């Protein structure tokens, strides 16, 4: 049985608020990292992937629960881990070799051993000959190689990677993935386990022995399963496509039990609390209309994985648009298939003014925040409401970053639909000069609690 290196028991992350409420980022979660496996953590933006990574490495303490390193509380242990970051995070004033030796120097290793280890790992990752170069002289792919070398030079027992390929072009990323997998399979590096945070579904299926998919608001494990496909894995094989499609289904059905997949044992977490406000995806009306038009060209329905693949989209590019279309009632998603509704077809096929009318009705009918803003403006005698009022309401449920993003999206949608205008200087919502008579179907409705 594989050795458990890191074990998390009921770990969660939340932030206290001035009121009795608290913002929960990660729901109580059990998770283990075992020797001999590459574990990939997937999830949409805002699901807490990086937060969970930081807790597992000991960089951030959980709000509740405990993380163990070889059965010892991680705060009392000396975990041997390294992290490869998305942004390279190199010291620009140091040479390649000096960057690689930096963590060894921090550990107090003597200069001779530092140099020996540094030169050895340079050769391992294909950087031999670049030891005297500075980061500014290297391409993005070469700089990330330095990042890998710096992480591996300390011979970590667990290598953590936080979206390490996302800042690279497609070909460079593919090359680095292949090289990393080769180092791992040939045991060229002493690392016992790799923990990969990614938003790229194909990348996870291509590399991982085990995949965990997170839901969001709060972050919760929706599925945890092993990948038994032999290496090298063929992206065009039916088995590979089936796994990718399964993950898309899990991600696009956040409120439902994960679908079944033959041979996959699904683990799920307890139901998360019901949110008062739905989280608005950061998608623009033009993007929503474009997605609907693409689907209409495909007879109104298509598999989301196939659609994303044809468009060359990553999950974080496509899912916010899909989510927004679902919230507005323009789209339904069942078993990973997106289908345009009657309202969605009318919206996509209408002229601009009619599109605004349809969007206005859909927004008021389906989005609580927009409905409240409109009603508050109508109720006030001066027909203006400070943004701060709604900021405080959202702040009880979301983090500050998400709250600001929610307001940004609400302002964008409200302006497009001519539900209200926004005075950026005074930070106030104001009634537009011309209000469509159907901007709110029920003017007597009260603000929902």
N, C-alpha and C positions, 0 to 999 in steps of 0.2 A: 504494500500500500504506500503511495507517495507520502513523503514527509510534509507536514503542514508547517510552513515557515512563518506566515503571518495569519492571524485569526482575529476577526472582528466580531464581537458579540454585542448585538443590539446597539450599535453605534448610531448616533444621530447628531445632527448639527442644526441649531436654531439660534435665533437672535431675539433677545428680550425686547419688548416694547414698553413705552411709558404706561400703557394700559395693561390689563391682565393678559392680553393676547401676546403671542410670540410668532415670529416668522420662522417657519420650519423649512430648512433647505434640504436636509436629508432625513427621511423617516427612519425609525429604528430598523437597522439592517444587520444581518449576519452574512459574513463573507470570509472566504479563506483563499490564501495564495499558497499553492503546493509546489514542491520541487518537480522539475521535469516538464513544466507546462508553460506555454505562452497563453496568457489570459488577456482577452480583449474586453474593454469596457466601452459600450456604445450608448448613445443617448442623444436626444435633441439638445440644442443650446438651452442652457438654464436648468438642466437636469441635475447638476451637482457633480459631474464627472471629476473635475479637477479638485473640488472640495473633498471628495472621497479619497482621491489619490493622496492629497496632503495629510489626511488623517491616518492613512495606512503607512505612510513613510515616517510619521512622527513629527512632521512639520507643523501640524495643527492638531490641537487637542479636541476630541469630540465633546459635545455638550453633555452627552450622556453615553453610557456604555463603555466598553473597553476594547483596546487593540492590544493583542499579544504578539510578541516576537519570540518564537520558540517557547511558547507557553509562559513567557515572562512579560508582565506589563511593559509596553514599549517605552514608557517614560522612565523605567528603571533599567532598561536594557541598552545595548549599544548596537542598534541595527546597522547592518552593513548593506546599505542601499545607495543607488545613484539615480539621478533623474536626467533624462534628455528632454530639453524644452523645445517648444515650437519655434522660438525666436532666436535660436543659436546661443544667445547670452554669453558671447565671448568677450574677453578683455581686449579692446582694440589696440592698446599700447603694448601688448605682449605678443611675442612670436607664437607660431603654432605650437612649437615644443614647450614654450613657457606656459601657454594656456593649458596644455595637457598636464604639465607637472604641478600646476597650482593646487589641485586637491591633495596631492602627495605632500607638498610643502606644508599645507594646512594641518596635515596629520603628523607632522614632525619627522618625516622620513629624511634620512641623510641625503646629501646632494648626489652622491655616486649612485645610490639605489634609485633615486628619482630619475636620473638620466637613463639608466638601464631600462627601467620600466617604461619611460616615455618613448624611447626609441623603439622598443619592442612593440608597443601598441600602435605606433605610427605605421610600422610595416604591416601589422595585422589588418588595419582598416584601409590600406592603400594610400597612405599619405607620405610614404618614404620619399625624400627629396624636397619636401615642402616645410621642413622643420624650422627654417629661418624666415619663412614668409609671414606677413602680418595678415590678419583677417580681411582687411580692405583689398588685399591683392587676390583674394579667393572668390570663386563663384559661390552661389548659395549652397549647391550640393557639397562642395568642398568644405565650406564652413560647418555644415551639419556633420560631416565626417569628423571634424575636429570635436564637435559636441559629443559624438558617440565615443571617440577615443578618450576624451576627458572623463566621461562617465565610466568607461570600462577599465581605465588604468588602475583604479582602486580595487579591481577584482570584486565587484559587488555580488552578494549572494542573490539579491533581487534587483533587476534593472527596471526602473519605471520610465515610461516614455509618455509624454503629454503631447499628443498630436504632432509627432516629430517630423512627419512628411508633408504636412498641410501647407507649408510655406514654399514648397518646392514645385518645379514644373513636373508634368506627368512622367516624362521619361526619366528624369533624375530620381524622382520618388520611387519609381518602379525598380530602378537599378539598386538603390539603397536597401529597399525591402529584400530583394533577392540576396544581396550580400549579407545582410543581417541574418536571414534565415540560414544561409550557408554556414556562417560562423556558429550559429546555435546548433545546427544539426551535426556538424563535425566536431562539436565540443572544443572548438578553438579557444573559446572564452570560458572561464570557470563559473560563470553565472548559472545559478540553479533554476531561476524562474524569471520570466519577463512579464511585466504588467503594462499593457498598452491601452492608453486612452485615445479613442479615435471617434470621428463622426463618419468615417468612410466605411460603409457596410462591406463592400468587396474587399477592402484591405483587411478587415477583421476575419472574414471567411478565408482569405488567402493565407493568413499567417497563424491564426490562433488555434490552439487545441481546445480552448473553452471560451465561450462568449457569454457575457452578461449584458443585458439590455436594461437601461434605466428608463423609468417614466419620470415625469417632472411635476413640481408644485404639489407636494415636495418630491424630491428624488426618492424613488423606490424601485427595487428590483422587480422587473416584470417577467423576465425569463432568464434562466441560467442553465446552459446546456453544453455538452461536449461536442466537438467537431471531430468526426472519425475519418474524414476523407484523407487518403494517403497523399504525401508530398511526392513530386510537385503537383499542385492542384490546377486543374483545367477550368478556367473561368467559363468556358462554353459547355461544360458537362451538365447534364440534367441535375445531378446531385448538388453541384455548386449553385446553380440557378435556383434550385428549390430552397436552399438555406438562405440565400439572399432575399428571396421573395418572402420567406417566413418572417425574417427580421423586419422587412418593410411592413408586413401586416401587423406585427406587434407595435411598431412605432405609430402607425396610423389609426390604431384602435385603442387610445389611451384609457377609455372608460370601460373597456370590456375585458373579460378573461382572455389571456393570450390564446390564439388558435393552436390546435394540436398539430404536431408534425411527427410522422412515423419515426420511431427510434430516438425521439427527443424527450427527455424527462424534464418537465417544466416545473421550476420552483417559483412561487409567487409570494409577495409580501402581503401583510394585512391591508385592507382597504384604507387609503389615505382619507383624511378629513375632506369634507365637501367644501370647496372654495366658494366664498360669497360672490366674488367677481371672477368671471372666466378670464384667463390670461390671453390678451389679444396678441396674435402673432404679428410680427413686424413685417407686414406685406402691404404693398401699395395697390390701389384699385386697378391700375393699369396691368399689374402683374396678374391679378385675379382674372381680369378679362382675357388676358393672353392665354392663361392656362385653360380657361373654358373653351376658347376658340380652338386650341390644339386638340382638346378632347372631342369637340364636335366634329372636327376633321377626321377623327378616328371613330366615327359612328356614336359619339357621346359617351364612350366608355373605354377604359384601358387599364392595364396593370401598371401600378405606380412604379414598380422597379423597371419595367420595360420603358416607360415614358421617361424616367430619369436617365436611363442609360442612353436612350436616343438623343436626349437633349444635352448630355454630358454634364448633368447636374449632380452635385453632392447632396446628401440628405439635408444638410442645413440650408441649402439653396431652395429646395423644392417643398419640404414639409411646411414651412410657414405659410406658403401660398395655398397649399392644400387645406391646412387648418383654417385659414381665414375664409376660404370658400365654403368650408363645412359650417362654420359658425354663422355665416350669412344665409345659409340655406340654399346655396347655389350648387352644392356638390354633396354627394354621399360617398362614403368609403365602406366597402364590405369585402372582407377577406382579401384586402390588399388591392382591390379594384376600385378605381375612382369613376363615378358615373355622374354626369351632369343632370341636375334636376330640371323640371319645367321652368322654374324661375331663373335658374342659371342659364338655360338656353335663350330665354327671352332677353336677359341682361347682355349676353355675349352678342346677340344678333341685332340689338337696338342701336339707334342713333345716339349721339353723345348726350343730348338733353334727357332722352328717355332713360338712358343708363343711369344718369344722376338720380332720377325719380325712383327707379327700382332699387338702387343702392341705398337711397335715403330710407325707404320703407323697410328694407331688410335690416339696416343698421339699427333703427329704432326698435323694431320687433325683436331682434335677437341679441343686442348688446346692451347690457344693463348700464354700464358707465355712460354711454352716449345718451341713453334714455334719461338718465338722471341729470346730465348736463343740460339737455334741452328743457326739461321740466323746471330746473332751477332758474334758468334764464327767463322763462316765461313768467315765473312766479315773482321774481324781483321787480320792483317798480322801475328801476333804472335799466333793467334787462341786461345786467352784467353780473358775472360771478367770478371771484378770484380763483385762479388755478390752485392756490394753496389749499382751498377747501377740499378739493377732490384728491390732492396729493396726500392730505392727512388720512382720508378714507382708505386709499390704496395702500398707504404705508403700514396700515394695520395687518395687511395680508402679504405684501410683497417686500422684498429688499429694496433699498433705495435705488439701486441700479435698474431693477425691473420696474419699479414705480415710475421712474422717469421715462423709461421706454414705453410703458403703457400710455402715459400722457402724450408722448410724441405721436404714437400711433392713433390715439383718439383724436388728436388735433388734425392729423392728416386726413382721416376718414370723415370727420365732421366738416372740415372745410370743403372737401371734394363734394360731399352730399349737400352742401349749403345748409346744414343743420344749424351752424353757428359760425362766427368768425372768431379770430383770436388776436388780441392785442399783445404782441410780444414784449413791447416796452413796459406795459403795466401788468403783464402776466394775468390777463383777465379774458374769460370767455364772454363774447358779446353777441347780441342778436344780429343776424345779417340784415342788411338794408332791405332785401327782398326775401321774404319767407314763403316758400311753396306751401300751398294750402294743405298738402298731404304730408308735410314734414313730420307731423306726429299724428298718428291715427286716433289716439285717444287723449285729447288735451286735458281731460279731467282726471287722468291717472295720477296717483300720488307717487312720490319718490319712494322706491322700494327700500325696505330696511334690510 
